[in-house]
Amino acid sequence: MAEDRDFPAIGVIEVRGLVDAATVVDAIFKAANVELLRSLRVGSGWIAAWYGGDLDPVNTATDAAYLALGDDRDARSCIFTLPSEAIRRFMDSPVSA
C-alpha cells in the first residue's frame, strides 16, 4: 500500500457486497491512474476502498465506479482534496465495526 505517498486527492467508496466491491475496484483502476491505499470490510456487508492520485483521475475513478454499478446500486463515496493529516491518520487507523 502507499501510506507514505502524499496524494493531492483521496477517494473512498463504500459498497454493499463483495461482487459490487470487485466491480467497483475493477472499474476504478481501468478508468484512471490511481493507487489503492486501503480496502477493508466495514461491517454489515459494507466494503470500502480508498484510492489516491491527482484530483481529476480520482474524480474519473469515482464516476466510473458508479457507472459500473448501474442504477441498482447501494454505494456511497467521498473525495478529499488536499487531505489533511487527520484524514491520513484516520485512513491508516484500525476500524472496529
SETITOR-457712 format. One record per residue: z negated, y negated, x negated of N, C-alpha, C in turn. Coordinates in nm, 4 decimals, always signed. Example, Ala and Ser with C-alpha at 12.3 -4.5 7.8 and 13.67 -1.06 7.14 Angstrom:
<pts>
PT        nw        nv        nu       caw       cav       cau        cw        cv        cu
PT   -0.7800   +0.5690   -1.3190   -0.7800   +0.4500   -1.2300   -0.7800   +0.3300   -1.3200
PT   -0.7080   +0.2250   -1.2850   -0.7140   +0.1060   -1.3670   -0.7870   -0.0030   -1.2900
</pts>
This chain:
<pts>
PT        nw        nv        nu       caw       cav       cau        cw        cv        cu
PT   +0.0000   +0.1174   -0.0841   +0.0000   +0.0000   +0.0000   +0.0000   -0.1245   -0.0892
PT   +0.0048   -0.2389   -0.0264   +0.0296   -0.3606   -0.1027   -0.0820   -0.4631   -0.0856
PT   -0.2061   -0.4216   -0.1064   -0.3183   -0.5128   -0.0855   -0.3153   -0.6325   -0.1795
PT   -0.2550   -0.6157   -0.2974   -0.2578   -0.7229   -0.3960   -0.1432   -0.8224   -0.3780
PT   -0.0533   -0.7997   -0.2840   +0.0583   -0.8902   -0.2596   +0.0128   -1.0081   -0.1755
PT   +0.0678   -1.1228   -0.2051   +0.0349   -1.2443   -0.1315   +0.1535   -1.2813   -0.0430
PT   +0.1677   -1.2128   +0.0696   +0.2814   -1.2337   +0.1584   +0.2671   -1.3638   +0.2360
PT   +0.3781   -1.4378   +0.2553   +0.3736   -1.5606   +0.3343   +0.3542   -1.5341   +0.4835
PT   +0.3814   -1.4112   +0.5289   +0.3609   -1.3764   +0.6693   +0.3177   -1.2305   +0.6782
PT   +0.2302   -1.2051   +0.7731   +0.1846   -1.0690   +0.8017   +0.1998   -1.0460   +0.9511
PT   +0.2622   -0.9350   +0.9850   +0.2771   -0.8975   +1.1250   +0.1941   -0.7738   +1.1545
PT   +0.1485   -0.7660   +1.2765   +0.0784   -0.6461   +1.3217   +0.1289   -0.6141   +1.4608
PT   +0.1549   -0.4870   +1.4834   +0.1952   -0.4428   +1.6163   +0.1148   -0.3188   +1.6512
PT   +0.0662   -0.3161   +1.7741   -0.0081   -0.2012   +1.8262   +0.0731   -0.1399   +1.9385
PT   +0.0803   -0.0091   +1.9374   +0.1479   +0.0632   +2.0441   +0.0601   +0.1792   +2.0880
PT   +0.0873   +0.2276   +2.2069   +0.0110   +0.3411   +2.2582   +0.0941   +0.4674   +2.2395
PT   +0.0433   +0.5564   +2.1553   +0.1076   +0.6855   +2.1353   +0.1803   +0.6981   +2.0036
PT   +0.1812   +0.8202   +1.9535   +0.2404   +0.8491   +1.8231   +0.3923   +0.8354   +1.8248
PT   +0.4570   +0.8754   +1.9332   +0.6025   +0.8648   +1.9405   +0.6448   +0.7176   +1.9392
PT   +0.5766   +0.6334   +2.0169   +0.6085   +0.4904   +2.0146   +0.5801   +0.4303   +1.8778
PT   +0.4744   +0.4746   +1.8120   +0.4434   +0.4234   +1.6781   +0.5550   +0.4593   +1.5801
PT   +0.6023   +0.5822   +1.5852   +0.7118   +0.6235   +1.4967   +0.8390   +0.5444   +1.5275
PT   +0.8665   +0.5217   +1.6545   +0.9835   +0.4442   +1.6958   +0.9762   +0.3026   +1.6414
PT   +0.8594   +0.2421   +1.6539   +0.8390   +0.1043   +1.6091   +0.8522   +0.0929   +1.4574
PT   +0.7870   +0.1809   +1.3848   +0.7920   +0.1742   +1.2380   +0.9348   +0.1961   +1.1890
PT   +1.0060   +0.2891   +1.2494   +1.1451   +0.3129   +1.2121   +1.2290   +0.1867   +1.2344
PT   +1.2128   +0.1234   +1.3495   +1.2894   +0.0021   +1.3814   +1.2536   -0.1130   +1.2881
PT   +1.1261   -0.1280   +1.2580   +1.0800   -0.2364   +1.1711   +1.1472   -0.2292   +1.0343
PT   +1.1480   -0.1110   +0.9751   +1.1988   -0.1001   +0.8385   +1.3496   -0.0893   +0.8306
PT   +1.4153   -0.0559   +0.9404   +1.5613   -0.0598   +0.9426   +1.6117   -0.2028   +0.9635
PT   +1.5333   -0.2847   +1.0312   +1.5775   -0.4193   +1.0692   +1.5529   -0.5253   +0.9627
PT   +1.4502   -0.5075   +0.8811   +1.4120   -0.6179   +0.7930   +1.3488   -0.5675   +0.6637
PT   +1.3525   -0.6537   +0.5644   +1.2922   -0.6249   +0.4348   +1.1447   -0.6654   +0.4389
PT   +1.0619   -0.5757   +0.4917   +0.9177   -0.5966   +0.4964   +0.8502   -0.4773   +0.4312
PT   +0.7239   -0.4930   +0.3999   +0.6489   -0.3858   +0.3340   +0.5312   -0.3447   +0.4213
PT   +0.5130   -0.2146   +0.4360   +0.3998   -0.1628   +0.5128   +0.2713   -0.1906   +0.4365
PT   +0.1774   -0.2550   +0.5014   +0.0493   -0.2860   +0.4388   -0.0581   -0.1876   +0.4804
PT   -0.0513   -0.1455   +0.6074   -0.1559   -0.0571   +0.6579   -0.1118   -0.0016   +0.7926
PT   -0.1501   +0.1204   +0.8197   -0.1339   +0.1752   +0.9543   -0.2627   +0.2504   +0.9865
PT   -0.3007   +0.2455   +1.1123   -0.4250   +0.3112   +1.1493   -0.4286   +0.3422   +1.2977
PT   -0.5058   +0.4422   +1.3303   -0.5336   +0.4739   +1.4698   -0.6520   +0.3889   +1.5117
PT   -0.6285   +0.3054   +1.6102   -0.7306   +0.2110   +1.6527   -0.8284   +0.2765   +1.7486
PT   -0.7809   +0.3655   +1.8321   -0.8638   +0.4350   +1.9298   -0.7974   +0.4332   +2.0663
PT   -0.8367   +0.5232   +2.1519   -0.7817   +0.5359   +2.2873   -0.6299   +0.5475   +2.2866
PT   -0.5758   +0.6108   +2.1844   -0.4320   +0.6317   +2.1757   -0.3534   +0.5177   +2.1135
PT   -0.4192   +0.4084   +2.0776   -0.3515   +0.2932   +2.0179   -0.3370   +0.3131   +1.8673
PT   -0.2203   +0.2775   +1.8169   -0.1906   +0.2860   +1.6739   -0.1368   +0.1504   +1.6297
PT   -0.1863   +0.1007   +1.5169   -0.1453   -0.0302   +1.4669   -0.0728   -0.0152   +1.3338
PT   +0.0278   -0.0988   +1.3149   +0.0975   -0.1076   +1.1863   +0.0955   -0.2531   +1.1416
PT   +0.0522   -0.2754   +1.0178   +0.0506   -0.4081   +0.9565   +0.1627   -0.4104   +0.8532
PT   +0.2424   -0.5158   +0.8523   +0.3538   -0.5268   +0.7590   +0.3649   -0.6714   +0.7124
PT   +0.4124   -0.6884   +0.5890   +0.4185   -0.8223   +0.5311   +0.5525   -0.8521   +0.4688
PT   +0.5791   -0.9812   +0.4544   +0.7017   -1.0277   +0.3921   +0.7187   -1.1762   +0.4182
PT   +0.8404   -1.2237   +0.4017   +0.8707   -1.3611   +0.4379   +0.8700   -1.3736   +0.5898
PT   +0.8565   -1.4949   +0.6399   +0.8415   -1.5157   +0.7843   +0.9605   -1.4646   +0.8648
PT   +1.0829   -1.4972   +0.8245   +1.1997   -1.4535   +0.9019   +1.2103   -1.3013   +0.9121
PT   +1.1962   -1.2270   +0.8028   +1.2002   -1.0814   +0.8157   +1.0860   -1.0246   +0.9017
PT   +0.9679   -1.0834   +0.8947   +0.8565   -1.0352   +0.9781   +0.8887   -1.0599   +1.1258
PT   +0.9444   -1.1766   +1.1573   +0.9866   -1.2036   +1.2955   +1.0956   -1.1065   +1.3403
PT   +1.1932   -1.0837   +1.2544   +1.3022   -0.9915   +1.2860   +1.2488   -0.8505   +1.3087
PT   +1.1564   -0.8074   +1.2242   +1.0977   -0.6740   +1.2378   +1.0229   -0.6598   +1.3699
PT   +0.9484   -0.7617   +1.4078   +0.8723   -0.7581   +1.5328   +0.9668   -0.7535   +1.6525
PT   +1.0705   -0.8348   +1.6506   +1.1693   -0.8323   +1.7588   +1.2363   -0.6955   +1.7690
PT   +1.2704   -0.6371   +1.6554   +1.3348   -0.5052   +1.6541   +1.2427   -0.3976   +1.7116
PT   +1.1134   -0.4104   +1.6851   +1.0176   -0.3133   +1.7376   +1.0175   -0.3153   +1.8901
PT   +1.0145   -0.4345   +1.9473   +1.0157   -0.4463   +2.0934   +1.1483   -0.3966   +2.1524
PT   +1.2590   -0.4268   +2.0869   +1.3884   -0.3782   +2.1352   +1.3951   -0.2265   +2.1324
PT   +1.3389   -0.1657   +2.0286   +1.3406   -0.0196   +2.0175   +1.2571   +0.0468   +2.1271
PT   +1.1505   -0.0203   +2.1693   +1.0651   +0.0366   +2.2740   +1.1279   +0.0241   +2.4123
PT   +1.2132   -0.0750   +2.4317   +1.2750   -0.0943   +2.5621   +1.1785   -0.1571   +2.6609
PT   +1.2178   -0.1548   +2.7877   +1.1382   -0.2192   +2.8925   +1.0092   -0.1451   +2.9235
PT   +1.0091   -0.0148   +2.9028   +0.8909   +0.0656   +2.9320   +0.8023   +0.0713   +2.8076
PT   +0.7337   -0.0386   +2.7803   +0.6560   -0.0464   +2.6563   +0.5111   -0.0831   +2.6842
PT   +0.4279   -0.0329   +2.6004   +0.2869   -0.0670   +2.6016   +0.2547   -0.1101   +2.4592
PT   +0.2793   -0.2365   +2.4294   +0.2670   -0.2850   +2.2923   +0.2152   -0.4274   +2.2906
PT   +0.1529   -0.4617   +2.1776   +0.1061   -0.5983   +2.1511   +0.1384   -0.6291   +2.0059
PT   +0.1602   -0.7569   +1.9787   +0.1875   -0.7934   +1.8397   +0.1351   -0.9328   +1.8108
PT   +0.1239   -0.9597   +1.6823   +0.0810   -1.0907   +1.6358   +0.1412   -1.1119   +1.4970
PT   +0.1796   -1.2356   +1.4697   +0.2314   -1.2702   +1.3376   +0.1446   -1.3808   +1.2807
PT   +0.0954   -1.3594   +1.1610   +0.0140   -1.4587   +1.0910   +0.1011   -1.5252   +0.9854
PT   +0.1241   -1.6551   +0.9992   +0.1967   -1.7284   +0.8968   +0.0948   -1.7892   +0.8009
PT   +0.1227   -1.7788   +0.6756   +0.0289   -1.8221   +0.5715   -0.1113   -1.7692   +0.6017
PT   -0.1262   -1.6357   +0.6072   -0.2543   -1.5766   +0.6466   -0.3687   -1.6183   +0.5543
PT   -0.4817   -1.6441   +0.6167   -0.5998   -1.6858   +0.5413   -0.6594   -1.5667   +0.4670
PT   -0.7468   -1.5975   +0.3758   -0.8173   -1.4921   +0.3025   -0.9000   -1.4070   +0.3982
PT   -0.9520   -1.4677   +0.5046   -1.0302   -1.3930   +0.6039   -0.9439   -1.2876   +0.6731
PT   -0.8200   -1.3194   +0.7053   -0.7291   -1.2223   +0.7672   -0.6994   -1.1101   +0.6689
PT   -0.6783   -1.1442   +0.5441   -0.6511   -1.0409   +0.4427   -0.7712   -0.9470   +0.4256
PT   -0.8915   -1.0020   +0.4268   -1.0110   -0.9167   +0.4171   -1.0255   -0.8304   +0.5419
PT   -0.9989   -0.8889   +0.6581   -1.0070   -0.8138   +0.7834   -0.9084   -0.6974   +0.7818
PT   -0.7888   -0.7235   +0.7327   -0.6861   -0.6198   +0.7266   -0.7301   -0.5046   +0.6367
PT   -0.8007   -0.5332   +0.5307   -0.8442   -0.4318   +0.4360   -0.9749   -0.3626   +0.4742
PT   -1.0449   -0.4143   +0.5766   -1.1745   -0.3570   +0.6120   -1.1582   -0.2329   +0.6986
PT   -1.2563   -0.1430   +0.6919   -1.2517   -0.0230   +0.7754   -1.2621   -0.0605   +0.9238
PT   -1.2001   +0.0198   +1.0067   -1.2033   -0.0037   +1.1510   -1.2848   +0.1077   +1.2149
PT   -1.3768   +0.0697   +1.2999   -1.4513   +0.1700   +1.3751   -1.4164   +0.1524   +1.5223
PT   -1.3633   +0.2563   +1.5808   -1.3214   +0.2489   +1.7212   -1.4035   +0.3418   +1.8063
</pts>
